[in-house]
Structures are given as C-alpha cells and as structure tokens.
C-alpha cells in the first residue's frame, strides 16, 4: 500500500468545497429543547477553555498523543434478558480516549459508532474488525474516527449492540431491544447507568462530559436514527450515512416485499449462533407479514419516523442518489420528518450507491465532520451552521451547494396520453402482467409496443429541468383482480457519459495518527463513467390494495375504477436540454421485488392519470410526431441483493 499523503497537520476552520455555485446559506437553528442556548460544550475563547481548543480558529487541535491513548473495554448493564438465561444482558463497549482524561480530570465529549458488524463482518470499505490485546482490551478500533478525533480531545466509543460481538443477549433487528442497548450506553456516559470491567469491577465514565455524537453507515446509521428518535438526554448530534428510517420501507415498498424472510436472515447474519437467539429470530420471521406486506405493530416498533418528533439531536445526513440497498426514500422521509420538528440539519447527496463519503469525498468530509462535531459537541462557534444546508454531486466530483432541500415542496402534474408524456389524453390503455419482463426489456425500444409495458415519452426537452425531491405516478385503474403490484420507472434518454460506480485504487491517504496496530491509512477510490444512451432517474413499486392504507389493505373490486399512486424514489438530478423523458408502467417486478401476486390485467384511464414531478424549472411537452429511440444495453442491470449485505 502506497501512502501518497499524510494528513496529520493541524487543521483550522474550514469550509465545504463547492465546485458549483453557492446559491444561499442556511440560518443555524437552535436545539428545540432550549432555543436560547448555544450548542453544548466548551465555548471557544472563554476562560478555562480546554487546552486542545484553538480559540482563534475556533477549532480543536491534535495535541494529545494517540499512541499513548487509554484503551479500555467495559460492559454496560441493562434491564433486559433477551436470551432468557436468567441474567440481564450486558453491552460491550470499547473506548479510546486521551490519557490526560485520567491524569488531569479532563472531561470530553464522545463520538460513538454503535454497530452489529464489529465481529461478524467488519466496517468500512476495507471491512475492518475490532481487535483486542491478550487481556481482552480493545487494541484496534475500525475506521479513522479514533485516529483523527482522539488527539483532538474526543473519546471514540465502539458499541457492540445487544446480541452481537462481545455483548450478551439476542438482537431484534432494529427493534426496541437493540435501540435500548445503545441508550443504556449513553445513560452510562451521563452517569445514569452502571458498568463493569471483565473481572467485575465497577467503572464510571468520570471522563465523559455527557455530550454524545453518533455516527455510522447503514445499520450503524440506522441505530443512530432510532436512538435519536427516543429523545435520550445527552445525544447531541447524529451523522447517519446511508441509513434506514423505517425497516418496513427497507424490506418492502407499499406492500410489495423486496425479498422473503429478510429480518430473521439479517439477525442470523450479525448475531450470536445459539438456540436462544434462533428462537428470537424465528419470532422475527413469524411476525414480519411477508405474505401480506402489511404494516403492523411489528413494523411500527421499527419505524423511527413515527417518533421523529422526539428527536432533540442535530442531524447531518449523507446518502447516495444511486443507493438501492437503503433506497433514497429513507433519507428524504427522515429529512421531512425532522424539518417538521425544526431539527437543525445538514445534507450531502452523492451520485454513489451504498458508499460512505469518506471514500468518495474524503478531504472535504473529514474537514466538515471535524467542524460539525466541534460545533455540536465542543460548542465552538465555527460557522458550520451558516454554510449552505445541502451539498449535491451533480456530476462525478462536481458538487453544488444549495440553501435548502428539496428545491421545491410541490410537484407539477404532467398529463399522460397514449404513448405520450406531457399532453392530456383520452380513453384507456391496457397493461397485462408479464413477470418475465426485465428492466432491460422495459427500457429498450421505448417507441415500440411491448406486451406487458406502457411507455409514455416526452418531446426532447426545450430547456434543462432539475428534478429535486420525490416524484410519484397517479393512475386511475380498473383491474381484473383484487390486487396487483404496479411498477413505475422514470427514464431519461440521450447519449451521455454517465456515472457508473467507483473502483478502489492502489493509493491511500492517512486521516489521523497511526500506531503499529492501528493505522489511519485507507485506500482511495476513483469514479467510473460509461457512455450510455439512457439512465434511470427513479423507480417505484406499490401493491394496489395497499394504496390507501399500508396497515389495512382494501382489496380492489374487479371491473371498478380506483386511483392508485406509485411513489418513486427521491432524486436530485438536472436533465439536460434535448433529453427525452420516459415513464414506463408495468405490473409485477420479479427482478427487483418478490411480489405476492402476479398475472393481473389493468386498464389505465389516461384522463385520470399523471406523473407528479418535483421540477424546479422548464416543462415537459409531448412529441407532435413520435420518433424512434434506439437503446443499446451495454451493461445489464443487476438488482442489489439484500442478502449479500454491503455494510
């Protein structure tokens, strides 16, 4: 591994790098539980400011020796007995903190990554696992957080959630037990709970200031969302990366499952192999309602949107606009719920799929994360909340900052006609289900008639349009069955060099201080593009019987008209002038989902149907004379396999 640069110099106040135009700034919102108070922590420039604070630059500095840092492993008590062994579960917590916190009584804030992955699977692009010395004390903590932040006056804490790693018990996959196991650790860091060492000695977190920030990707970020939704005192900020906001929406779309028996599978993938935990996972399978797709109390327990009003922590969300593991509806609906509660928040949206910004925007990410934690955990007035609220990657490595997101809070109704998008239509068109249709079949030959698909095409765009937010498709339908899945895809046609993923290089950079057993160096990635003639803007699925209620489906009356709205995934994309937009409507999608019902036929009343598009400018018009569009499938589409976990 070749290290091309070492990033261990002192950092001062920095800003987000914008390669586009900054269109405005967001006013910092104060914590909702105390509108008049500054962020918690030390005040830069105040008498008695911690020695690691540079008051002039309002920034924490790397003055503590990482190689001499204290490393300790403790077990936090809970009041749960999830494995029914007659003993309360304990949660394993590994800590790296400056030695000075013991020597001088210094009290510092905590950056926490709670995860089920530390033992089974590893963290980050290089799948790092925790390692321990001969006494069972943490030696290597995955990721760069401890290497970078411990020298700057933070403690970094890695939590094995209940039922994983060195914790006892059995996990319930996003449920109350897992969330409560993390809350127990925050309570301990605030003096409200107890813990002990491996040999049974009581231990207190006397070094903790009580201010906690949670960070993590995927399952880890999901835990951060869930813990924040409890409103636990002491949690000051969260940084969820590619995180779930509702487990129902992770495993299905509007009643259409993505796969079968996912929850027990994931519990087994990350959790302890024991008969007690096998029984817990069997309960997960019994209660997931895969066969109906219904939203039940089981899913309500794992729906953090439901209690978003309790969130008191600030939130810095990052997500990939190509993410079909944790799809983009997760960040958008969480963002909207937080906005209703006036939660201070920030958003980064990259072109990537299920990828940490540390991989694709490393320097800027580390700088921004440093400022974010300094503001919310140390109380340094560094201006981070006066920066633009949203930063969006508009082309590979080209970022543009916006004062808010989404750009518009409304949609424009785009009418449908037979084969046309953007003109009012009359009469009906028919779709008969073809479960064998693949996405490549559906997007190919858009100007041709294909059984099982209805395609609606616009004229070439007279001007660019920016789609920003969540689109949907409203369809007035008459079916010959009591339910059917309905699938919609929004496609843009036109030759372009499009983003197609990332690839790891042989180079690395170092983001903090290293030791012989825990280096701070990580491989970099390069972005890939492919010349193609079309791109998928968004996809969406719904079971027609669930269109009015996810928890109480209403069977369709065959032969009777009803209205169904198919939600598409959130997107932010500028469609250039000259491109053609296509809306493809099909029924069951056996490639991207695992539908419970297939084989229906529906009629679509064109006058009662439309595309609801969150567009900021420009408009769609229908072609006066349809023109053939040739599509060459150079790279076949592959559905993400949720059972091949990308963490």
C-alpha positions as CSV (number, residue, x, y, z in Angstrom):
1,X,0.0,0.0,0.0
2,X,1.5,3.3,-1.0
3,X,0.8,6.3,1.1
4,X,0.6,9.4,-1.1
5,X,-0.1,12.0,1.6
6,X,-0.2,12.1,5.4
7,X,-3.0,14.2,6.8
8,X,-1.8,14.8,10.4
9,X,-1.1,18.5,10.3
10,X,-3.1,20.9,12.4
11,X,-6.4,21.9,10.9
12,X,-8.0,25.3,11.2
13,X,-11.5,26.4,10.4
14,X,-12.5,25.1,7.0
15,X,-15.5,25.2,4.7
16,X,-17.2,22.8,2.3
17,X,-15.6,22.7,-1.1
18,X,-18.1,23.7,-3.7
19,X,-17.3,23.2,-7.3
20,X,-20.5,24.8,-8.4
21,X,-22.3,27.9,-7.4
22,X,-23.4,28.6,-3.8
23,X,-26.9,29.9,-4.1
24,X,-27.6,30.8,-0.4
25,X,-27.0,30.0,3.2
26,X,-29.0,28.3,5.9
27,X,-29.6,30.0,9.2
28,X,-28.5,27.9,12.1
29,X,-31.4,26.5,14.0
30,X,-31.0,26.1,17.8
31,X,-31.7,23.0,19.7
32,X,-35.5,22.7,20.0
33,X,-35.4,21.9,23.8
34,X,-33.6,25.2,24.6
35,X,-34.0,27.8,21.8
36,X,-31.8,30.4,23.5
37,X,-28.9,28.2,24.3
38,X,-25.7,27.8,22.3
39,X,-24.6,24.3,21.4
40,X,-23.4,22.2,24.3
41,X,-19.7,22.0,25.2
42,X,-16.8,24.4,25.8
43,X,-17.0,27.9,24.5
44,X,-14.1,29.0,22.4
45,X,-12.3,32.0,23.9
46,X,-14.0,31.6,27.2
47,X,-11.8,31.4,30.4
48,X,-10.8,27.9,31.1
49,X,-11.3,26.6,27.6
50,X,-9.8,23.1,27.2
51,X,-6.1,23.0,26.1
52,X,-7.0,21.3,22.8
53,X,-9.2,24.2,21.7
54,X,-7.6,26.9,19.4
55,X,-9.8,29.8,20.3
56,X,-8.5,32.0,17.5
57,X,-9.6,29.5,14.8
58,X,-12.5,28.0,16.8
59,X,-11.2,24.5,16.2
60,X,-10.0,21.5,18.2
61,X,-6.3,20.7,17.7
62,X,-4.4,17.4,17.7
63,X,-2.3,18.0,20.9
64,X,-2.8,14.5,22.5
65,X,-0.5,11.5,21.7
66,X,-2.6,8.9,20.0
67,X,-0.1,6.2,20.7
68,X,-0.4,6.9,24.4
69,X,-4.2,7.0,24.4
70,X,-6.1,5.0,27.0
71,X,-7.8,1.9,25.6
72,X,-10.4,0.2,27.7
73,X,-13.3,-2.3,27.4
74,X,-16.2,-2.2,29.7
75,X,-19.6,-3.9,29.9
76,X,-22.7,-1.7,30.4
77,X,-25.6,-3.1,32.3
78,X,-29.2,-3.3,31.0
79,X,-32.5,-4.4,32.5
80,X,-33.1,-6.8,29.5
81,X,-32.8,-10.6,29.3
82,X,-33.3,-11.1,25.6
83,X,-31.7,-14.6,25.6
84,X,-33.9,-15.8,28.6
85,X,-30.9,-17.1,30.5
86,X,-32.0,-15.6,33.8
87,X,-29.3,-12.9,33.7
88,X,-29.6,-9.3,32.4
89,X,-27.8,-8.7,29.2
90,X,-24.6,-6.6,29.1
91,X,-23.4,-4.4,26.3
92,X,-19.7,-4.5,25.3
93,X,-18.3,-1.0,24.9
94,X,-14.7,-0.3,23.7
95,X,-13.2,3.1,24.3
96,X,-10.2,5.1,23.1
97,X,-9.5,8.4,24.9
98,X,-6.6,10.7,25.7
99,X,-4.6,9.6,28.7
100,X,-4.9,13.2,30.0
101,X,-8.6,12.5,30.9
102,X,-7.3,10.3,33.8
103,X,-4.3,12.4,34.7
104,X,-6.0,15.9,34.8
105,X,-9.7,15.2,35.3
106,X,-10.4,16.5,31.8
107,X,-14.0,15.8,30.7
108,X,-14.5,15.3,27.0
109,X,-17.3,14.5,24.6
110,X,-17.9,11.2,22.9
111,X,-18.1,10.1,19.2
112,X,-19.9,6.8,19.2
113,X,-20.3,4.2,16.4
114,X,-22.8,1.5,17.6
115,X,-22.8,-1.5,15.3
116,X,-23.7,-5.2,14.9
117,X,-20.8,-5.6,12.5
118,X,-17.7,-5.3,14.5
119,X,-17.1,-9.1,14.9
120,X,-19.0,-10.7,12.0
121,X,-18.3,-8.5,9.0
122,X,-16.1,-5.5,9.7
123,X,-16.6,-1.8,9.0
124,X,-15.8,0.4,6.0
125,X,-14.6,-0.3,2.5
126,X,-11.8,-2.5,3.9
127,X,-14.0,-4.5,6.3
128,X,-12.0,-3.6,9.5
129,X,-12.8,-5.6,12.6
130,X,-12.1,-4.8,16.2
131,X,-9.0,-6.5,17.6
132,X,-8.0,-7.0,21.2
133,X,-4.8,-7.5,23.2
134,X,-4.0,-10.6,25.3
135,X,-6.1,-9.1,28.2
136,X,-9.2,-8.6,26.1
137,X,-8.8,-4.8,25.9
138,X,-9.5,-3.0,22.6
139,X,-6.4,-2.5,20.5
140,X,-7.6,-1.7,17.0
141,X,-10.8,0.3,16.6
142,X,-12.1,0.2,13.0
143,X,-12.3,3.3,10.8
144,X,-10.4,6.6,11.2
145,X,-12.5,8.2,13.9
146,X,-10.3,7.4,16.9
147,X,-7.0,8.1,14.9
148,X,-8.3,11.6,14.0
149,X,-10.5,12.7,16.9
150,X,-8.8,11.3,20.0
151,X,-5.8,13.6,19.5
152,X,-8.3,16.5,19.3
153,X,-9.9,16.0,22.7
154,X,-12.6,13.4,21.9
155,X,-13.3,9.9,23.2
156,X,-14.3,7.4,20.5
157,X,-16.6,4.6,21.6
158,X,-17.5,1.4,19.7
159,X,-20.6,-0.3,20.9
160,X,-21.5,-4.0,20.2
161,X,-25.2,-3.8,20.2
162,X,-27.1,-6.4,22.2
163,X,-26.8,-9.9,20.7
164,X,-23.6,-9.2,18.7
165,X,-19.9,-9.2,19.2
166,X,-18.9,-9.4,22.9
167,X,-22.3,-8.3,24.1
168,X,-24.7,-10.9,25.5
169,X,-28.4,-11.4,24.6
170,X,-30.1,-11.6,21.2
171,X,-30.8,-8.8,18.8
172,X,-34.2,-8.0,17.4
173,X,-33.1,-6.3,14.1
174,X,-33.9,-2.6,14.6
175,X,-36.4,-3.2,17.4
176,X,-36.7,-1.8,20.9
177,X,-34.1,-4.1,22.4
178,X,-31.3,-3.0,20.1
179,X,-32.1,0.7,20.4
180,X,-32.4,0.4,24.2
181,X,-29.0,-1.3,24.4
182,X,-27.4,1.8,22.9
183,X,-29.5,4.1,25.1
184,X,-28.1,2.2,28.1
185,X,-24.6,3.2,27.0
186,X,-25.5,6.9,26.6
187,X,-27.1,6.7,30.1
188,X,-23.8,5.3,31.4
189,X,-21.8,8.1,29.8
190,X,-24.1,10.6,31.5
191,X,-23.9,8.9,35.0
192,X,-27.4,7.4,34.8
193,X,-26.4,3.7,34.5
194,X,-23.7,1.3,35.7
195,X,-21.0,-0.7,34.0
196,X,-18.2,-3.0,35.0
197,X,-14.9,-4.4,33.6
198,X,-14.4,-8.0,32.5
199,X,-13.3,-9.0,36.0
200,X,-16.4,-7.5,37.6
201,X,-15.0,-4.1,38.9
202,X,-17.5,-1.2,38.8
203,X,-16.4,1.5,36.4
204,X,-17.8,5.0,35.9
205,X,-17.3,7.3,32.9
206,X,-15.9,10.2,35.0
207,X,-14.0,11.4,32.0
208,X,-17.2,12.0,29.9
209,X,-18.7,15.4,29.5
210,X,-22.0,13.6,28.7
211,X,-22.2,15.1,25.2
212,X,-22.5,12.2,22.7
213,X,-22.5,12.3,18.9
214,X,-23.4,9.1,17.0
215,X,-22.1,8.3,13.5
216,X,-22.2,5.3,11.3
217,X,-23.1,3.8,7.9
218,X,-26.0,1.6,7.0
219,X,-27.1,-0.5,10.1
220,X,-24.9,1.8,12.3
221,X,-26.5,4.9,11.0
222,X,-29.9,3.3,11.3
223,X,-29.2,2.8,15.0
224,X,-28.3,6.4,15.3
225,X,-31.7,7.4,13.8
226,X,-33.5,5.0,16.1
227,X,-31.7,6.2,19.3
228,X,-32.3,9.9,18.3
229,X,-36.0,9.1,18.0
230,X,-36.1,8.1,21.7
231,X,-35.1,11.7,22.7
232,X,-32.5,10.3,25.1
233,X,-30.7,13.1,27.0
234,X,-27.1,13.5,26.2
235,X,-27.3,12.7,22.5
236,X,-26.4,16.0,20.9
237,X,-26.0,15.1,17.2
238,X,-26.1,12.1,14.8
239,X,-24.5,11.6,11.4
240,X,-26.4,8.8,9.7
241,X,-24.7,7.6,6.5
242,X,-26.9,5.6,4.0
243,X,-29.2,4.8,6.9
244,X,-32.7,3.3,7.3
245,X,-35.5,5.4,8.7
246,X,-38.2,2.7,8.6
247,X,-37.5,-1.0,8.5
248,X,-40.8,-1.6,6.8
249,X,-39.7,0.6,3.9
250,X,-36.3,-1.2,3.8
251,X,-37.9,-4.6,3.3
252,X,-40.8,-3.7,1.0
253,X,-42.4,-0.9,-1.0
254,X,-46.1,-0.1,-0.4
255,X,-46.8,-3.8,0.5
256,X,-44.6,-5.3,-2.2
257,X,-41.7,-7.3,-0.5
258,X,-38.2,-6.9,-1.8
259,X,-37.3,-10.4,-0.5
260,X,-38.7,-13.1,1.8
261,X,-37.6,-13.7,5.4
262,X,-35.1,-10.9,5.4
263,X,-35.4,-10.0,9.1
264,X,-34.5,-13.4,10.5
265,X,-31.8,-13.8,7.9
266,X,-30.2,-10.5,9.0
267,X,-30.5,-11.4,12.6
268,X,-28.6,-14.6,12.0
269,X,-26.1,-12.8,9.8
270,X,-24.9,-10.4,12.5
271,X,-26.0,-12.2,15.8
272,X,-24.9,-15.0,18.1
273,X,-25.3,-18.6,17.0
274,X,-27.3,-20.0,19.9
275,X,-30.6,-21.9,20.4
276,X,-32.0,-18.9,22.4
277,X,-31.2,-16.5,19.5
278,X,-32.6,-18.9,16.9
279,X,-35.9,-18.7,18.8
280,X,-35.8,-14.9,18.8
281,X,-35.1,-14.9,15.0
282,X,-37.9,-17.4,14.4
283,X,-40.3,-14.9,16.0
284,X,-39.0,-12.2,13.6
285,X,-40.0,-14.5,10.7
286,X,-43.4,-15.2,12.3
287,X,-44.2,-11.5,12.7
288,X,-42.8,-9.9,9.5
289,X,-46.0,-10.5,7.5
290,X,-44.2,-11.1,4.3
291,X,-47.1,-13.0,2.9
292,X,-49.4,-9.9,3.2
293,X,-47.0,-7.0,3.0
294,X,-49.0,-5.3,5.8
295,X,-47.6,-2.6,8.1
296,X,-48.2,-4.0,11.6
297,X,-47.2,-3.2,15.2
298,X,-44.0,-5.2,14.4
299,X,-43.0,-2.7,11.8
300,X,-44.3,0.3,13.8
301,X,-41.7,-0.6,16.5
302,X,-39.0,-0.3,13.8
303,X,-40.4,2.9,12.2
304,X,-38.3,5.8,13.5
305,X,-40.4,8.3,11.6
306,X,-43.3,7.5,13.9
307,X,-41.4,9.1,16.9
308,X,-39.3,11.7,14.9
309,X,-41.0,14.4,17.0
310,X,-38.8,13.2,19.9
311,X,-35.6,14.0,18.2
312,X,-33.5,16.6,20.1
313,X,-30.2,15.9,18.4
314,X,-29.0,17.8,15.3
315,X,-28.7,15.6,12.2
316,X,-26.1,15.5,9.4
317,X,-27.5,13.1,6.7
318,X,-25.4,11.7,3.8
319,X,-26.8,9.4,1.2
320,X,-26.1,8.1,-2.3
321,X,-28.6,9.0,-5.0
322,X,-27.9,5.6,-6.7
323,X,-28.5,3.6,-3.4
324,X,-30.9,0.7,-3.9
325,X,-29.8,-1.1,-0.8
326,X,-31.0,1.6,1.5
327,X,-33.1,3.5,-1.0
328,X,-33.4,7.2,-1.2
329,X,-36.9,7.4,0.3
330,X,-35.2,6.7,3.6
331,X,-33.2,9.9,3.8
332,X,-36.0,12.0,2.2
333,X,-38.8,11.0,4.5
334,X,-36.5,11.3,7.6
335,X,-35.4,14.7,6.4
336,X,-39.0,15.8,6.0
337,X,-40.0,14.5,9.4
338,X,-37.0,16.3,11.0
339,X,-38.0,19.6,9.3
340,X,-41.4,19.4,10.8
341,X,-39.8,19.4,14.2
342,X,-37.3,22.2,13.3
343,X,-34.3,19.9,14.0
344,X,-31.0,21.5,13.0
345,X,-29.8,19.5,10.0
346,X,-27.5,19.3,7.0
347,X,-27.5,17.1,3.9
348,X,-24.9,15.7,1.5
349,X,-26.2,13.7,-1.6
350,X,-23.6,12.0,-3.8
351,X,-24.1,10.2,-7.1
352,X,-22.9,6.9,-5.5
353,X,-24.8,3.9,-4.2
354,X,-24.2,2.5,-0.7
355,X,-21.0,4.3,-0.1
356,X,-19.5,6.4,2.8
357,X,-18.5,9.9,1.7
358,X,-15.1,9.1,3.4
359,X,-14.5,7.0,0.2
360,X,-15.5,9.5,-2.5
361,X,-15.1,13.0,-1.0
362,X,-12.5,12.2,1.7
363,X,-10.7,15.5,2.4
364,X,-13.9,17.6,2.4
365,X,-15.8,15.0,4.5
366,X,-13.1,14.8,7.2
367,X,-12.9,18.6,7.4
368,X,-16.7,19.0,7.6
369,X,-17.1,16.2,10.1
370,X,-14.5,17.9,12.3
371,X,-16.3,21.2,12.2
372,X,-19.7,19.5,12.8
373,X,-18.5,17.7,15.9
374,X,-16.6,20.8,17.2
375,X,-19.8,22.8,16.9
376,X,-22.3,20.4,18.4
377,X,-20.1,18.6,20.9
378,X,-17.5,21.2,21.9
379,X,-19.6,24.3,21.4
380,X,-17.2,26.1,19.1
381,X,-18.9,28.8,17.1
382,X,-17.1,27.9,13.8
383,X,-19.9,28.9,11.4
384,X,-20.7,25.4,10.2
385,X,-24.5,26.1,10.6
386,X,-24.2,29.2,8.4
387,X,-23.0,27.2,5.5
388,X,-25.4,26.0,2.8
389,X,-27.7,23.3,4.1
390,X,-27.4,20.9,1.2
391,X,-24.4,19.8,-0.9
392,X,-25.2,17.7,-4.0
393,X,-23.0,16.0,-6.5
394,X,-24.2,17.0,-9.9
395,X,-21.5,15.2,-12.0
396,X,-18.6,13.0,-10.9
397,X,-16.6,15.1,-8.3
398,X,-18.6,18.2,-9.2
399,X,-20.6,19.5,-6.2
400,X,-23.1,22.3,-5.9
401,X,-24.3,23.8,-2.7
402,X,-28.0,24.8,-2.1
403,X,-29.6,26.8,0.7
404,X,-32.3,24.1,1.2
405,X,-33.6,20.8,0.1
406,X,-35.6,19.8,-1.8
407,X,-35.6,22.7,-4.2
408,X,-39.4,22.7,-4.3
409,X,-42.0,21.4,-1.9
410,X,-44.6,20.8,-4.6
411,X,-45.0,18.7,-7.7
412,X,-46.1,19.6,-11.2
413,X,-48.7,17.4,-12.7
414,X,-47.6,16.0,-16.1
415,X,-50.6,14.5,-18.1
416,X,-50.5,11.2,-19.9
417,X,-51.7,10.4,-23.4
418,X,-51.4,7.2,-25.4
419,X,-47.6,6.8,-25.8
420,X,-47.0,10.5,-24.8
421,X,-45.9,12.3,-21.7
422,X,-46.9,15.9,-21.4
423,X,-50.2,16.0,-23.2
424,X,-53.7,15.4,-21.9
425,X,-55.1,12.0,-23.0
426,X,-58.4,10.4,-23.6
427,X,-59.6,6.8,-23.4
428,X,-57.7,3.9,-21.9
429,X,-54.6,1.8,-22.3
430,X,-54.1,-1.7,-21.0
431,X,-51.3,-3.5,-19.2
432,X,-51.2,-7.3,-18.8
433,X,-48.7,-8.6,-16.3
434,X,-45.6,-10.2,-17.7
435,X,-43.4,-11.4,-14.7
436,X,-40.7,-12.3,-17.2
437,X,-40.0,-8.7,-18.2
438,X,-36.7,-7.4,-17.0
439,X,-35.7,-3.8,-16.6
440,X,-33.5,-4.0,-19.7
441,X,-36.6,-5.3,-21.6
442,X,-38.7,-2.4,-20.2
443,X,-36.3,0.5,-21.1
444,X,-35.4,-0.9,-24.5
445,X,-37.2,0.1,-27.7
446,X,-39.3,2.8,-25.9
447,X,-41.1,3.9,-29.0
448,X,-42.2,0.3,-29.8
449,X,-45.2,-1.5,-28.4
450,X,-44.1,-4.2,-25.9
451,X,-46.6,-6.5,-24.3
452,X,-46.7,-6.0,-20.5
453,X,-45.4,-2.4,-20.7
454,X,-46.9,1.0,-21.3
455,X,-44.4,3.7,-22.2
456,X,-45.1,7.4,-22.2
457,X,-42.5,9.6,-23.9
458,X,-41.9,13.4,-23.9
459,X,-40.6,15.5,-26.7
460,X,-36.9,16.5,-26.4
461,X,-36.6,18.9,-23.5
462,X,-36.5,22.5,-24.8
463,X,-34.5,23.5,-21.7
464,X,-32.9,21.7,-18.8
465,X,-35.1,20.7,-15.8
466,X,-34.0,19.9,-12.3
467,X,-35.9,17.1,-10.6
468,X,-35.4,17.6,-6.8
469,X,-37.5,15.6,-4.4
470,X,-39.9,12.7,-4.6
471,X,-41.9,12.1,-7.8
472,X,-44.9,9.8,-8.0
473,X,-47.3,8.4,-10.6
474,X,-51.1,8.7,-10.1
475,X,-53.0,6.1,-12.1
476,X,-56.8,5.7,-12.4
477,X,-57.1,1.9,-13.0
478,X,-59.6,-0.8,-13.4
479,X,-58.3,-4.3,-12.7
480,X,-59.5,-7.9,-13.2
481,X,-58.0,-8.9,-9.8
482,X,-58.4,-7.9,-6.2
483,X,-54.9,-6.6,-6.2
484,X,-51.7,-6.3,-8.3
485,X,-48.3,-4.9,-7.9
486,X,-47.8,-1.7,-10.1
487,X,-44.2,-0.7,-11.0
488,X,-43.1,2.7,-12.5
489,X,-39.8,3.8,-13.8
490,X,-38.8,7.3,-14.9
491,X,-36.1,7.2,-17.6
492,X,-34.1,9.8,-19.4
493,X,-32.9,9.0,-23.0
494,X,-30.0,10.5,-24.7
495,X,-26.3,9.8,-25.3
496,X,-24.1,10.8,-22.3
497,X,-21.1,9.8,-20.2
498,X,-22.9,8.7,-17.1
499,X,-21.6,7.9,-13.6
500,X,-21.4,4.1,-13.2
501,X,-19.7,3.4,-9.9
502,X,-16.4,3.5,-8.0
503,X,-13.2,1.4,-8.1
504,X,-10.6,1.1,-5.4
505,X,-7.1,2.3,-6.3
506,X,-3.7,1.2,-5.0
507,X,-3.1,4.6,-3.3
508,X,-4.1,5.5,0.2
509,X,-4.2,8.6,2.4
510,X,-3.8,8.9,6.2
511,X,-6.5,10.6,8.1
512,X,-5.1,11.0,11.6
513,X,-2.3,9.4,13.7
514,X,-1.2,5.8,13.4
515,X,0.3,3.1,15.5
516,X,1.8,-0.3,14.6
517,X,-1.5,-1.9,15.3
518,X,-4.0,0.8,14.2
519,X,-3.0,2.8,11.2
520,X,-5.1,5.7,9.9
521,X,-4.4,5.0,6.2
522,X,-7.1,3.9,3.8
523,X,-7.3,3.2,0.1
524,X,-8.8,5.8,-2.2
525,X,-11.3,5.2,-4.9
526,X,-11.8,6.5,-8.4
527,X,-15.1,7.2,-10.1
528,X,-16.2,5.5,-13.2
529,X,-18.3,6.7,-16.1
530,X,-19.8,4.8,-19.0
531,X,-21.1,6.2,-22.3
532,X,-24.7,5.1,-22.5
533,X,-27.9,6.2,-24.3
534,X,-30.2,6.2,-21.2
535,X,-30.3,6.4,-17.5
536,X,-32.8,5.5,-14.8
537,X,-34.0,8.6,-12.9
538,X,-36.1,6.7,-10.4
539,X,-38.1,3.6,-9.7
540,X,-41.1,2.8,-7.5
541,X,-43.5,-0.1,-6.6
542,X,-46.8,-0.4,-4.8
543,X,-49.4,-3.2,-4.2
544,X,-52.6,-1.7,-5.4
545,X,-54.6,-3.0,-2.4
546,X,-52.2,-1.1,-0.1
547,X,-52.5,2.2,-1.9
548,X,-54.9,3.8,0.6
549,X,-53.5,2.1,3.8
550,X,-50.4,0.0,4.4
551,X,-51.9,-1.5,7.6
552,X,-55.4,-2.1,6.4
553,X,-55.4,-3.0,2.7
554,X,-58.5,-2.6,0.6
555,X,-59.0,-5.3,-2.0
556,X,-59.8,-3.9,-5.4
557,X,-63.2,-4.6,-6.8
558,X,-62.7,-6.2,-10.2
559,X,-64.1,-4.1,-13.0
560,X,-64.4,-1.0,-10.8
561,X,-62.3,2.2,-11.2
562,X,-60.0,3.2,-8.4
563,X,-57.0,5.6,-8.1
564,X,-53.5,4.3,-7.1
565,X,-50.4,6.4,-6.6
566,X,-47.0,4.8,-7.1
567,X,-44.3,6.6,-5.0
568,X,-40.9,7.0,-6.8
569,X,-37.6,7.2,-5.0
570,X,-36.3,10.7,-4.1
571,X,-33.8,12.1,-6.6
572,X,-31.9,15.3,-7.3
573,X,-30.8,15.5,-11.0
574,X,-30.6,18.0,-13.7
575,X,-31.9,16.6,-17.0
576,X,-30.1,18.5,-19.8
577,X,-31.8,20.1,-22.8
578,X,-32.5,17.7,-25.6
579,X,-33.1,14.7,-23.5
580,X,-36.3,12.7,-23.7
581,X,-38.1,11.6,-20.5
582,X,-39.9,8.3,-20.5
583,X,-42.4,6.9,-17.9
584,X,-42.7,3.1,-18.1
585,X,-45.6,1.4,-16.3
586,X,-45.6,-2.4,-15.7
587,X,-47.2,-4.6,-13.1
588,X,-45.2,-7.2,-11.1
589,X,-41.4,-6.8,-11.0
590,X,-39.8,-10.2,-10.2
591,X,-36.4,-8.8,-10.8
592,X,-36.3,-6.0,-8.2
593,X,-39.1,-7.3,-5.8
594,X,-40.7,-10.5,-4.6
595,X,-44.4,-9.8,-5.4
596,X,-47.1,-11.9,-3.7
597,X,-49.5,-11.5,-6.6
598,X,-49.0,-11.7,-10.4
599,X,-51.0,-12.2,-13.5
600,X,-53.4,-9.3,-13.4
601,X,-54.6,-7.0,-16.3
602,X,-55.4,-3.4,-15.7
603,X,-56.9,-0.6,-17.8
604,X,-55.5,2.9,-17.2
605,X,-57.8,5.9,-17.7
606,X,-55.5,8.4,-19.2
607,X,-57.6,11.5,-18.3
608,X,-57.4,10.5,-14.6
609,X,-53.7,9.7,-14.6
610,X,-50.5,11.8,-14.4
611,X,-46.8,11.9,-13.4
612,X,-46.2,14.1,-10.4
613,X,-42.8,15.7,-10.9
614,X,-40.9,17.9,-8.4
615,X,-39.3,20.1,-11.1
616,X,-37.9,23.5,-10.4
617,X,-38.0,24.9,-14.0
618,X,-38.7,24.1,-17.5
619,X,-41.6,21.9,-18.6
620,X,-42.4,18.7,-20.4
621,X,-44.2,18.7,-23.7
622,X,-45.5,15.8,-25.7
623,X,-44.0,15.0,-29.1
624,X,-46.0,16.0,-32.1
625,X,-44.6,13.2,-34.1
626,X,-43.1,10.2,-32.3
627,X,-39.5,9.4,-33.2
628,X,-37.8,6.1,-32.9
629,X,-35.3,5.8,-30.0
630,X,-32.6,3.2,-30.2
631,X,-31.3,1.8,-26.9
632,X,-28.2,-0.3,-26.6
633,X,-27.9,-2.2,-23.3
634,X,-24.2,-2.1,-22.8
635,X,-24.2,-3.0,-19.1
636,X,-27.1,-5.3,-18.0
637,X,-29.0,-4.1,-14.9
638,X,-28.5,-6.1,-11.7
639,X,-30.8,-5.8,-8.8
640,X,-29.0,-5.3,-5.4
641,X,-29.2,-8.5,-3.4
642,X,-30.1,-7.5,0.2
643,X,-28.9,-10.9,1.4
644,X,-25.4,-10.0,0.1
645,X,-25.0,-7.4,2.8
646,X,-23.0,-4.3,1.8
647,X,-22.3,-2.6,5.1
